[in-house]
Amino acid sequence: MRHTHKHNILLIGSGGREHAMLRALKNSPSAGEIFCSPGSDAIAREVTCTTLATARDAAAFCREHQVHLVMIGPEQPLVDGWADVLRAAGVAVFGPSAKAAQVEASKDFTKRLCDRAGIPTARYATFHDALSARAYVNTVGAPVVIKADGLAAGKGVTIAQTTAEAEDAIDACFAGAFGAAGHTVVVEEFLQGEEISFFALSDGKSVVAFGSAQDHKRAFDGDTGPNTGGMGTYSPAPVFTPELEAQSLREIIIPAIDGLARDGAPYIGVLFAGLMLTASGPKLIEFNCRFGDPETQVLLARYQGDFAALCLACATGHLHEIPAPKLENNAAICIVMATRGYPSHYEAGSFIGLPADETLPQHVQILHAGTKRANDQWQAHGGRVLNIVASAANLEAARMRAYDSVAQIDWPEGFYRRDIGWRALKQ
């Protein structure tokens, strides 16, 4: 048996995505001791959690605990330059530099990258004042998409069906509804088609695909209600055929990675492309500089390889030396349970009765996105609170498994969609 050198790992983050990443790392033969910052009460039951306020604190922690790899889950530390500080301290990091993370931090940055690299995307114009943006909207008409340029916690996008709605969205951005994120506004052509989340890994030079998923953004069944961070997802997305995946890699992902390298910002980590499958082919809606949430939960439920070794190869420039990652030929689904009232006002602190892990069906896991432990009970402390993830030979079986497990959870103050996966099952 080949001896595998074990690497200590520090995972940054605290949500359901990081809980899924942690489980995958724990199943990795090459993972040594795993630490998490800040982690959560659920994560702390599995590994050592610590609070590292700055990238310099993280670098000092890595020196003290012989950490070989840092994996950064959320976008904010990446945009804030944590990867740069850690790399300068000699630590391998799975995650892009602050400059490369601009693909998520600035919509205008990404649009200009698309222009230079010839990446298919919606037509657009960028504005620094409301008057010009409103005049443009009245010229192009509706429907149209209004985007705050910067990070707005997934809330800075309005699909305006009328020019009046577009004008209101523009005014809200410039009036400070999204803080500094709305000081610049991008107005985009409205694209029609099915939306897909596509993931690829890069070490700055090599690029490999890492699967697709389809998210459910609206709060309620039938794709009604307000937009959320995601109420559930499934993988693979049958509509995203192997041919479309190859085309998206060739026309969107690789040109972006090559373009960033030319600009002196080699991209290291996972690149998440939100794509619209239009009648004229896949077009880029947006890039994210990290794994998606809740897409990560289903992708990692299908990935059975050594996740730690894969991420280390990305972080150290050796992606081309290892076999391309393969996801199992099965299906996975994630049901998000959220606190009633989400995504607007909701009350924290309601108690949740969870089944013991050993009573869950095989290939089902409950991941914690926003819980705390109090008085020996789980409490909801967030909008999206639990992720119920199931895998099976096909989506229908995975879906049944997941919803059977949801039925075991006693949480009157929670809600969830009952139609996750409907698009794929309709086909």
N, C-alpha and C positions, 0 to 999 in steps of 0.2 A: 504494500500500500504506500502510495506516495505521501511523504510527510508534508503537511501544509503548515507554513509558518503563520502563527496567529497574530493578529493586529488588534491593538486596543483602539476603540472608536469612541468619539464624542459626537452625539447627535444633538442638534440645536432645534428646539421647538417643543410644543406642548399639546398639540391637537390630535385629531383622529388620524390625519396623514402620518404624523410622527409615530403614533402607536402602531400603525401598519408597518412603517419602516423598521421600527424596533423589532417587531415579530420576525420580519424577514432577515434582519441582522442576526437575531438569536438563532435562527436556523442555518446560518452560514458557517460552514466548517472552518473558514479562515478567520472568523471573528474571535478575538480574545475578550478582554473585559470591555463592557459597554457602559458608557456614562450618558446622562441626558441632562440638558439645561434648557429651560427650567424644569421641563417634564411636567408631570401631573401626579395626582394621588394614585391613579391607575398605573401609570408608567413606573412610579416608585415602588410598586409591589413586585416589579420584574427586574429592575436595574437600579443602580445608584443614581440619584438625582442631585443636582447642585445648581446654585444660581450664579451665573456668570453675567455680570451687567454689561461688560464691554468686550470687544474683540481682544484687547490686551489681557484682560482677565482670562479669557479662553486660551490665549497663547501660553500664559503662565501655568494654567491648569494642565495643558498638554505636556509641557516640560516636566512638571511634577509627577504626572501619572503615565509617562511614556506613551502618550496617545499618538498613533501613527496616522490616523485619518479623522478628519472632522467632516460631518455631513450636515449641511444646513437646509432645514426644511422650509421655513417661510421666506417670503421675498424681502421683507424689510431689512434683516441683517445683511443680505446680499447687496441690496441697493446702498446700504450704509457702509459697505466696504469691508465687512468682516473677513471675506476670503482674501483680500489683499494683505491685511494685517497678519493673518495666520500664515499665509505663504511666505511673507517676508521673514517670519519667525522660523521658517523651515518645516512647517507642517503641511502635509498633503490635504487638500480641501476638495470635496465634491460640491461644486457650486461656482458660478462665474464671478469674475471681478466686478467691481462697481461699474466700470465702463461698459462691460458686456451686459450687465444686468439692466442697463438702460432700455433693452428690448421690452422690458415690462414697465420700467419706471417712467417712460415717456412714449406716448402713442406717436408723437411727431417724429421722434428718433427712429422708431420702427418703420414708419411710412417712408422716411428719407432713405433708410437702408433698402427698403423694397424698390424704390426708384433706382438706386444705384445698381442693385443686383438683379433687376428685372424680375422681381418676384410678383406673381399675380395677386392683386389685392383690390379692395374697393377704391373707386376714385375718391379723392379727398381734398380738403383745403384746411389750412391751419390759421387760427386767428388769435390775436392778443387783445381784442376789444369786442364788446358785445355788438356795437353798431355794425361793424364790418361783417361779423358772423351772421347777424340777422338779415342783412342785405343779401348775402350769399344764399341763405336758405330761401328767401323770397324769389331768387333767380332760378334755383334748381328745383324747388318745390318739394313736396312730401310724397311718400314716406322718406325719412332721412334719419341718420344715426348721429347723435350728439355725444361726444366723449370728452370728459375732463382729461387733460393730457397726462396728469401724474397718477400716482397710486391713490386710489379712493376706496380701498377695502372692498373692491368689486361692486361699488355702488355708483360709479361715475358715468354710467352709460345709459342713455335714453334712446329707445327706438320710437321716434316721433311719427305718428300717423298723419298729423296735420302740421301746417306751418306754425300755427298758434302754439301747439305743443312743443315744437322745436324752439320757438322763441322763448317760451317759458324755461326750457331746459338750459338754454344759453344764458339767460338772465340769472338763473340759479347758480350756475358755475361762476360767473363773474361777480356775483354778490357774495361769494364765499361759502356756498353750501358744502364744498369739498375742500375747503382751506386752500393751501397753495397749489394743490393738484388741479384746481380749476382756473388758475391764472392764464392758462393757455387752453384753447378748445380746438378739437379736431372735428370737423363736420364730414361725415362719410356717406357715400352712396349706400342705400339699403340693398343688401344682397339676399336673394331668395334661394332656398334649398335646405338641405339637412345639415345641421351643425355637428361637427365631430371634434373630439379631443385626440390629438396624435402626439406621441412622445418619441423623442430620439435622444440618444446619449452621444456625447462628444468629449474627446480629450484635447480639443483645440485644433486637431488635424483630422483624425478619423471620425466617422459618423456611423452609428448603427440605429436601426429602428427599435423601439421598445413598446410597440402595441398601441391599440386604439381603444377608446371608450366613448360612450354617449351619455351625456349628463342630462339631468332634468332640473332646469333652473327655476321654474315657477313653483310657488308654494303649494298649490293644491292640484288635485286630480284633474285630468283633462287639460293640463298645461294652462291652468287659470291662476289668478292671484298674482301677487307681486313677485318680482325677481328675487332670488335668494343666492346664497353662496353655492347652492346645489343640494337638492333633496334626495338624490340617489343617482346611481349610475350602473352601467353594465358594460362588460367587455367579453368578447370583441363586439364591435358594431358591424353587423352583417352588411350594412349598406356601404361600408368602407372596404371594398374588395382589395385583394392583393395587388391588382393593377393600379387602383387609385392610391394605395399606400406607396407603391414604387414611384408613381408620378409625383406625389406630394414630397417624397424624399428628394427626388431629382430636381423639381422645379421650385421648391420652397425651402426645405430644411438645409440642403447642402449649399445652395447659393447664399443663404443667410450666414451659415458658419464660415464659409469662404470670405464673404464680405466683411464680417467682423474681424477675421484674421488680417485681412488687408488693411483694415482701419487701426490695427495695433491693439485689438481687443479679442485675443483668442478665447473661444467659448468653451468652458470646462464645466461639465455637469449634464443636467437634463434640460432639453429645450422642449417646451410644451407649446404646440401650435394649435390654436383654435381655428378650425377650418370650416368654410361653407362649401358644401358640394353643390356647385351651381351647374346649370345646363352646359356651361362652357368649360367645366372642369373645376378642380379644387382652387379656392382662393383663400388667402390668409385674412382672418378677422383680427387676430391678435397673437402675440407671443407672450408666454410667461417664462420666467427664468428659474422655475422650480417645478417639482411634481405638483400635479393638481390635487384638489381635495373636494370631492371624494373619489376621484379617478384612481389615485394611488392605491386605495384600498382594494379595488378589483384587479388592477394590473399585478400587484404583488401576490394576490390570492392565486393567480395563474402562473407566476414565475417560481420555478422550483430549483433554480441554480443557486450558486454562491453569490448572494447579493453584495456582501462585503468585498469580495474579490473583484467583482464587476465595477463597483464604485471606486475602489482603489486604483484599478487600471485606468479609469477615466481621469482620476485626480493626478496620476503620475505620468500620463502620456503614453500608456502601454495598451490602449484599447485594441489596437490592431494585432496584438500578440495573443489575444485570447479568443476562444470561439464566440461568435455572435450570440447574444442572448436569445433564448427561445421561450415563448410562453406556451403553456400546455394547450393541447387541442381540446379545450373544454370551455366552459362559460362561467363567469362570476358576476354576482350582482351585489350591490350595496344599498340598503335601505337606511336613510337618515331619519332618526327620530329627533324632533325639535320641540322646544318649549312653546306652548300655545301663545300666540301673539307675534312670534318671530315671522318675518324679519323686522317688524317695528317694535313696539313696546312689549316686553315680557317680564314676568316676575322670576327672580332666581330663588333657589332654595327648596324647591319641591322635592319630595323623597321618591326614590325609584327602587322598586323591588326587582332585582335581577336574578335570573336562574343561575345556579352554580354552573361553572364551565363544563363540568363533567356530565351535566344533564343535557347539554346542547347536542344536536345531531352532529354526526361526523361532517367535517368540511364546513363548519359554521363557526364564526368567531364574533364576539361583541367587542368592538373597539370604542374607546372613550374619547370623545371630542371636547366635551365641556362638563365634566363632573368633579365633585369634591367628595371626600369621605368625612362624615360627621356623625357622631354617636353610633358608630359601627354600621352606618347606612350610607348608601350613595345618594347624593343630592345633585340636582341639575344646577349648573352654574355657567350658563351660556345659551346662545340661540340654538345652534346645532349641537346636540348633546351626546347622542349615541350613533354608532354605525354598526348595523347588523350585516355581516358579509358572509355570503355563501357561495360555494362553487359546486359544480356538478357537470355531468357529461354534456348537458345542453341547458339553454337559458330557462326553459320552462321548469326543469327539475330544480335548478338553482333558485329560481324565484319562489317555488313552493317551499323549499327548505328555509329560505330567508324569512318568509312571511309566517311560517309555522313557529319560527323562533321569536319573531316579534310578538306573537300572541302570548308567549310565556312571560313577557315583561309587564309588570304591574306599575303603570305610571299614568294616572288619569290626567295629569297636567301636560302630557306630551301629545304630539300628533305626528302623523307621517302620511306620505302618499301611498295609495293602495294600487297604483298603476305603473310602478317603475318597470321599465322594459317593454312598455306597450308598443313602441314603434317597431322593435325587432320582432315581437310576437305577431304583429299584424301582417308582416310580410309573408 
